[in-house]
Amino acid sequence: MRIRSGALALTIAHLLAGIFAAATFAQSTPSHPLEPLSKQEILDAVTVVKQRTPFGPASRFVLIQLKEPSKLEVLAYRAGSNFSRRALVIVYDYSSNLTNEAVVDLRERQLVSWKNIPGVQPGGLLEDDDERAEKIVRAYAPWQEAMRRRRINDFSNLKVFAGPAGTFAPPRDGARYVVALTTYKETREHPSFEEVSPGVRALVNLTKGEVADFEDTGLDLAPLI
């Protein structure tokens, strides 16, 4: 039997599409209890948390990862047998300053647990930390004065970014803090970020929406422009 070139190309295309679909399905369907969450499992966890918890406009997902099964369950697993899949989800809420931990059953798409972890802040920086810190610092008069002392009057060329507060945060305070530094925005004349505010540092309380501490040592007042 002869197959015309066009029909052959179509057959090969269908075959490749089938192989790709099978590979995609395999990637999205875990075959072992310890496999990382697939994209679909992450999306399912997000949906369950948003539907079954007090997740609000000020809530942010901090972490979504596999909640590993017990050692006994892993050792009992045999290829092709059923196994549970659960996700551990960490949610932080800016408005209440609460860190919450959820466990989601991905097989049943049900919320297993939801609890507040009192007195803790989620590790790392959230995307909103940067935006909130910049807004607070830009409105802070001492920061504006510090920039003008460096002969910088066009604040649109400046970028305020947040960094971990570390030991600068008051102990046992419970609020969310970041340290805000200032750099010059990337422009044609300045092809990379250059620090223009040495000696200027703001400790920002994101929970209260205010600058908790501000330092300007007055070093290097000449602008880097």
CORGINOR-V422586 format. One record per residue. N is the residue number from 1. RES is the residue in three letters. BURIAL is 1 if it has 9 or more other ideal C-beta (glycine too) atoms within 8 Angstrom, else 0. Layout:
# CORGINOR-V422586
n: <N	N>
res: <RES	RES>
burial: <BURIAL	BURIAL>
This chain:
# CORGINOR-V422586
n: <1	2	3	4	5	6	7	8	9	10	11	12	13	14	15	16	17	18	19	20	21	22	23	24	25	26	27	28	29	30	31	32	33	34	35	36	37	38	39	40	41	42	43	44	45	46	47	48	49	50	51	52	53	54	55	56	57	58	59	60	61	62	63	64	65	66	67	68	69	70	71	72	73	74	75	76	77	78	79	80	81	82	83	84	85	86	87	88	89	90	91	92	93	94	95	96	97	98	99	100	101	102	103	104	105	106	107	108	109	110	111	112	113	114	115	116	117	118	119	120	121	122	123	124	125	126	127	128	129	130	131	132	133	134	135	136	137	138	139	140	141	142	143	144	145	146	147	148	149	150	151	152	153	154	155	156	157	158	159	160	161	162	163	164	165	166	167	168	169	170	171	172	173	174	175	176	177	178	179	180	181	182	183	184	185	186	187	188	189	190	191	192	193	194	195	196	197	198	199	200	201	202	203	204	205	206	207	208	209	210	211	212	213	214	215	216	217	218	219	220	221	222	223	224	225>
res: <MET	ARG	ILE	ARG	SER	GLY	ALA	LEU	ALA	LEU	THR	ILE	ALA	HIS	LEU	LEU	ALA	GLY	ILE	PHE	ALA	ALA	ALA	THR	PHE	ALA	GLN	SER	THR	PRO	SER	HIS	PRO	LEU	GLU	PRO	LEU	SER	LYS	GLN	GLU	ILE	LEU	ASP	ALA	VAL	THR	VAL	VAL	LYS	GLN	ARG	THR	PRO	PHE	GLY	PRO	ALA	SER	ARG	PHE	VAL	LEU	ILE	GLN	LEU	LYS	GLU	PRO	SER	LYS	LEU	GLU	VAL	LEU	ALA	TYR	ARG	ALA	GLY	SER	ASN	PHE	SER	ARG	ARG	ALA	LEU	VAL	ILE	VAL	TYR	ASP	TYR	SER	SER	ASN	LEU	THR	ASN	GLU	ALA	VAL	VAL	ASP	LEU	ARG	GLU	ARG	GLN	LEU	VAL	SER	TRP	LYS	ASN	ILE	PRO	GLY	VAL	GLN	PRO	GLY	GLY	LEU	LEU	GLU	ASP	ASP	ASP	GLU	ARG	ALA	GLU	LYS	ILE	VAL	ARG	ALA	TYR	ALA	PRO	TRP	GLN	GLU	ALA	MET	ARG	ARG	ARG	ARG	ILE	ASN	ASP	PHE	SER	ASN	LEU	LYS	VAL	PHE	ALA	GLY	PRO	ALA	GLY	THR	PHE	ALA	PRO	PRO	ARG	ASP	GLY	ALA	ARG	TYR	VAL	VAL	ALA	LEU	THR	THR	TYR	LYS	GLU	THR	ARG	GLU	HIS	PRO	SER	PHE	GLU	GLU	VAL	SER	PRO	GLY	VAL	ARG	ALA	LEU	VAL	ASN	LEU	THR	LYS	GLY	GLU	VAL	ALA	ASP	PHE	GLU	ASP	THR	GLY	LEU	ASP	LEU	ALA	PRO	LEU	ILE>
burial: <0	0	0	0	0	0	0	1	0	0	1	0	0	0	0	0	0	0	0	0	0	0	0	0	0	0	0	0	0	0	0	0	1	0	0	0	1	1	0	0	1	1	0	1	1	1	1	1	1	0	0	0	1	0	0	0	0	0	1	1	1	1	0	1	0	1	0	0	1	0	0	0	1	1	0	0	1	0	0	0	0	0	1	0	1	1	1	1	1	1	1	1	1	1	0	0	1	0	1	1	1	1	1	1	1	1	0	0	1	0	1	0	0	0	0	0	0	0	0	0	0	1	0	0	1	1	0	0	1	1	0	1	1	1	0	1	1	1	0	1	0	1	1	1	0	1	1	1	1	1	1	1	0	0	1	0	0	1	1	1	1	1	1	0	1	0	0	0	1	0	0	0	0	0	1	1	1	1	1	1	1	1	1	1	1	0	0	0	0	1	0	0	1	0	1	1	1	0	1	1	1	1	1	1	1	1	1	0	0	0	1	1	0	1	0	1	0	0	0	0	0	0	0	0	0>
